[in-house]
C-alpha cells in the first residue's frame, strides 16, 4: 500500500511527535503534584528513564502511548498496513525494551507501574488517576 501523504507532509507529521512531555504525561504529573506527590522526571540513573520516579515510595511510573508501545487489545493500537518490514520490528523492539527495563527495575527493588494512554481518556481518567495515587502511596 502506498503512503497517503507526500514525503514533506509525512516528515512534518512525524516531526510533531514528541518523546517527552506528552499530554498523557502532563495529565499524570499535574494530578499527582496536586495531590502532594513529588517526583523526578525521566531520571537517567534508572533503566528506561521512567517518566516519573518517586524515590520516597521506591516506585517508577511509565506513561505509555498505546501505538508506540503496542498496547495489545487497545483500539489505540493498530498495526500500520504499509511498510510492515519497518514497523513490525520497530514496535516489537519497543515492547522488548519495555520488558527489559521493567525487569531491571524490579531486580533493583523498584515497584513499576505502567499507565496507558487509553486509560487517560475522559471517561476513565479520574478512576485511573485515583488508582495510580493509591498504587504509589501504598507502602
Legacy VTK file of the C-alpha trace (Angstrom):
# vtk DataFile Version 3.0
C-alpha trace
ASCII
DATASET POLYDATA
POINTS 139 float
0.000 0.000 0.000
1.158 3.488 -0.777
1.550 6.216 1.821
-1.424 8.596 1.949
0.871 11.626 2.300
3.704 13.020 0.245
7.165 12.946 1.853
7.012 16.574 3.040
3.668 16.118 4.812
4.797 12.804 6.321
8.026 14.410 7.548
6.087 17.276 9.131
3.644 14.885 10.830
6.445 12.762 12.252
8.334 15.836 13.480
5.316 16.781 15.630
5.508 13.516 17.593
7.157 14.184 20.938
9.088 11.680 23.014
8.654 13.587 26.260
6.240 15.968 27.946
3.319 14.389 26.112
-0.251 15.259 27.050
-0.809 11.944 28.872
2.396 12.508 30.880
1.363 16.054 31.742
-2.070 14.879 32.915
-0.496 12.327 35.239
2.135 14.759 36.552
-0.339 17.570 37.257
-2.731 15.238 39.062
-0.047 13.664 41.254
1.598 17.018 42.020
-1.778 18.463 43.034
-2.179 15.524 45.435
1.129 16.461 47.085
3.455 13.892 45.499
6.904 14.994 44.433
8.850 13.139 41.779
11.768 13.168 39.397
11.145 13.282 35.647
12.965 10.968 33.252
15.798 10.238 35.685
18.702 8.819 33.657
20.036 6.860 36.635
17.315 4.239 36.246
16.762 1.708 33.440
14.447 3.085 30.785
14.463 6.623 32.226
10.990 6.247 33.798
8.611 9.125 33.116
8.177 9.626 36.872
10.318 8.362 39.741
9.098 8.528 43.348
12.188 7.786 45.493
10.216 8.056 48.744
7.916 5.236 47.622
10.553 3.367 45.593
8.199 3.469 42.615
8.742 4.164 38.927
5.907 5.108 36.567
5.911 4.768 32.795
3.209 6.609 30.833
2.999 4.702 27.563
1.395 5.667 24.284
-0.788 2.831 23.039
0.621 2.904 19.496
4.331 3.256 20.221
4.306 0.578 22.931
1.898 -1.796 21.111
-0.881 -1.929 23.703
-2.487 -5.291 22.954
-6.260 -5.278 22.550
-6.475 -1.490 22.591
-8.268 0.466 19.846
-5.416 2.995 20.054
-3.024 0.402 18.656
-3.489 -0.565 15.033
-0.557 -2.054 13.164
0.159 0.082 10.083
-0.817 -1.543 6.816
2.158 -0.254 4.835
5.895 -0.698 5.399
5.401 -3.710 7.681
9.069 -4.609 7.223
9.849 -1.356 9.092
7.020 -1.128 11.636
6.825 -4.699 12.925
10.460 -4.957 14.101
10.405 -1.383 15.424
7.303 -1.870 17.566
8.393 -5.350 18.661
11.736 -3.933 19.803
9.907 -1.221 21.783
7.954 -3.936 23.614
11.121 -5.951 24.287
12.913 -2.864 25.599
9.976 -2.047 27.907
10.070 -5.593 29.293
13.842 -5.388 29.876
13.550 -2.055 31.710
10.731 -3.302 33.934
12.689 -6.458 34.756
15.834 -4.442 35.584
13.926 -2.034 37.826
12.166 -4.945 39.527
15.516 -6.630 40.222
16.732 -3.381 41.803
13.738 -3.464 44.150
11.588 -0.839 42.434
7.841 -1.087 42.050
6.940 -0.371 38.424
3.564 0.964 37.296
2.558 1.417 33.665
-0.186 3.874 32.745
-1.558 3.532 29.218
-2.674 6.482 27.129
-6.134 4.897 26.646
-6.637 4.769 30.436
-6.466 8.562 30.493
-9.416 9.159 28.151
-12.134 11.339 29.721
-14.451 8.527 30.839
-11.701 6.548 32.619
-9.319 9.308 33.701
-10.496 10.117 37.237
-10.725 6.480 38.267
-7.286 5.613 36.809
-5.518 8.606 38.353
-7.061 7.917 41.741
-5.974 4.267 41.487
-2.473 5.374 40.456
-2.194 7.639 43.503
-3.187 4.710 45.725
-0.733 2.363 43.998
2.142 4.802 44.526
1.407 5.680 48.136
0.823 2.166 49.452
3.882 1.130 51.397
LINES 1 140
139 0 1 2 3 4 5 6 7 8 9 10 11 12 13 14 15 16 17 18 19 20 21 22 23 24 25 26 27 28 29 30 31 32 33 34 35 36 37 38 39 40 41 42 43 44 45 46 47 48 49 50 51 52 53 54 55 56 57 58 59 60 61 62 63 64 65 66 67 68 69 70 71 72 73 74 75 76 77 78 79 80 81 82 83 84 85 86 87 88 89 90 91 92 93 94 95 96 97 98 99 100 101 102 103 104 105 106 107 108 109 110 111 112 113 114 115 116 117 118 119 120 121 122 123 124 125 126 127 128 129 130 131 132 133 134 135 136 137 138
